[in-house]
Amino acid sequence: MQWRASRGEGREATTELREVVSAILYVARTGIAWRYLPHDFPPHTTVYGYIKEWERDGTAEEIHDTLRD
């Protein structure tokens, strides 16, 4: 699944959401800084951009609540 940016950029996303989530979980598990993400993942700026947007719009909290329930 790919995600289309909602900021009016009009571009199709080229990053797979599965890879973004995997990278976020990797950072959470290992405690590394975003910039030290292995090159197997999307660029750290892309991953960080997704998580910051999800935190801003409430998506991260909704995911957390759903998983906790």
N, C-alpha and C positions, 0 to 999 in steps of 0.2 A: 504494500500500500504506500502510495506517495501522498504527501500533504501539499496543498496549494496555499501559499501565503495569503493571509487575509488582510494584509496592510495595503492593498490596492496596487501592488507592484506589477500585477498582470503577468507574472512569469510562472511557468510550471516548475514545481520543485523537482530536483533531480536526486534528492537524498531519500533513501528508503527509511521509513519510520522505524522499522525493526532495528536498523543499524544505529539510529539515534538513541533509541531506548537502551540498546545493548551498551552503548558508550556511557550513557548516564548511569546505568547500573554498575559498570566497571569503575567509574569514578567513585561511586558511593561505596563499593566494596573495598577498593584499594586505598582510598583517601588521597590519591595523587592530584596534582594541580591539573586543571583543564588542559593547559598547554603541553602536558606530557602524555596525552592520550597516544597510544600506539598508532602507527600509520594504517593499521587494519581498519580503523574506524574513520568516519567522516572527519573533516577538519574540526579542530576544537572550537573554532569560532562559530561554525555551523551548529554543533551540538549545544554549545553554551547559549546560542541565540534561541534555539528551540526551548530549552528549559526555562530561560528567563521569560519568554513569551507565555509559556504554559503557567508559570507562577503568576504572571501579571493578570492573565485572563481567568484564573481559577481552575484550569484544567488539571494542574498538578495535584491540587487539593482534592478534586473530584476523583482522580485515579486513586489517590491514597485512601480516601474514604471507602471507595468501592472494594479495594483489595482488603482493607481492614474488616469490612463487614463479612 
